[in-house]
Amino acid sequence: MKNILITGGAGFIGSHVVRLFVNKYPEYNIINLDKLTYAGNLANLKDIENAPNYTFVKADICDFETMRELFQKYQLDGVIHLAAESHVDRSIKDPFTFAQTNVMGTLSLLQAAKEAWGNDYEGKRFYHISTDEVYGTLEFDGTFFTETTKYDPHSPYSASKASSDHFVRAFHDTYGMPTIVTNCSNNYGPYQFPEKLIPLFINNIRHGKPLPVYGKGENVRDWLYVVDHARAIDVIFHQGKIADTYNIGGFNEWKNIDLIKVIIKTVDKLLGNPEGHSVGLITYVTDRAGHDLRYAIDSNKLKEELGWEPSLQFEEGIEKTVRWYLDNQEWMDHITSGEYEKYYESMYENR
């Protein structure tokens, strides 16, 4: 029996990872740790909340004493660390919160693991999930971020994640802790908090609201379906090399404006609107400060060493995603109204 702590498991990516591990590994005990900030939603995991190998713990990774207690109580063998503040615009307005959660929270987990595991790392693993944004920006020159690309973060968010990456690697180099770091491209799919581009635009099209586009919409991002990311995390957690880094990308670059047009076309089609019906909702706004031009991930190392590759191309994935949000309008309405924050609000208060 393995006891695995997944942090941030009530969030977008984390909930997909928790669900995968709970369903795929009934012999594991999966402990989902989440502070339940605005982006954490237990409704994301309603389908597995009563599984015998699943436990939810509401706690803050920055609370070091509680982290120590968790490692002792559950005799943890592994950590999959996803808990993070992740929205660039919020980091520009409030960098202190991002430094506290992403840097000090990661350090709190690392130190708790070090104390609990001592010098006996047999069968142990600390897996830290990061972002491609730590690498900075690329020109339109056909180059890609690789595992050896120099870090060059440009936003408070990416700076906080870069710092946490360095702490993880330092704990391996200094203490011998068995760590792994992955850097992933933009995720999309079900259960994403609607401040993010794709669910925000799906919802705005549904309600006939403006679609705000930074600058001219020329910025390029690589997109990965979230279920494929969860699959990659599974493979890397079990088969990845200790002290190594793996980039996870979708080989799926899109200019923001082209992506938005695909979303518009797909939503209008599924809503029964005439083609082009919602194009007029596009509204160009002042560009984001420090807005990186292009991200593109080279995932060939992961493919060649561990056999992972994305299962969906964007057009197929975006249609599945749009269908999910349109079929789960109650979930979206609870988010936009704030009702989700009341979901199970007292269930864990005495635990």
Secondary structure as GFF3:
##gff-version 3
##sequence-region A 1 351
A	DSSP	beta_strand	3	7	.	.	.	ID=ss1
A	DSSP	alpha_helix	12	24	.	.	.	ID=ss2
A	DSSP	beta_strand	29	34	.	.	.	ID=ss3
A	DSSP	three_ten_helix	42	48	.	.	.	ID=ss4
A	DSSP	beta_strand	54	58	.	.	.	ID=ss5
A	DSSP	alpha_helix	64	74	.	.	.	ID=ss6
A	DSSP	beta_strand	78	81	.	.	.	ID=ss7
A	DSSP	alpha_helix	88	93	.	.	.	ID=ss8
A	DSSP	alpha_helix	95	98	.	.	.	ID=ss9
A	DSSP	pi_helix	99	104	.	.	.	ID=ss10
A	DSSP	alpha_helix	105	117	.	.	.	ID=ss11
A	DSSP	beta_strand	125	131	.	.	.	ID=ss12
A	DSSP	three_ten_helix	132	135	.	.	.	ID=ss13
A	DSSP	alpha_helix	156	175	.	.	.	ID=ss14
A	DSSP	beta_strand	179	184	.	.	.	ID=ss15
A	DSSP	beta_strand	186	188	.	.	.	ID=ss16
A	DSSP	alpha_helix	197	207	.	.	.	ID=ss17
A	DSSP	beta_strand	211	214	.	.	.	ID=ss18
A	DSSP	beta_strand	220	225	.	.	.	ID=ss19
A	DSSP	alpha_helix	226	239	.	.	.	ID=ss20
A	DSSP	beta_strand	245	248	.	.	.	ID=ss21
A	DSSP	beta_strand	253	255	.	.	.	ID=ss22
A	DSSP	alpha_helix	256	271	.	.	.	ID=ss23
A	DSSP	three_ten_helix	279	281	.	.	.	ID=ss24
A	DSSP	beta_strand	282	285	.	.	.	ID=ss25
A	DSSP	alpha_helix	300	306	.	.	.	ID=ss26
A	DSSP	alpha_helix	314	327	.	.	.	ID=ss27
A	DSSP	alpha_helix	329	337	.	.	.	ID=ss28
A	DSSP	three_ten_helix	339	342	.	.	.	ID=ss29
###
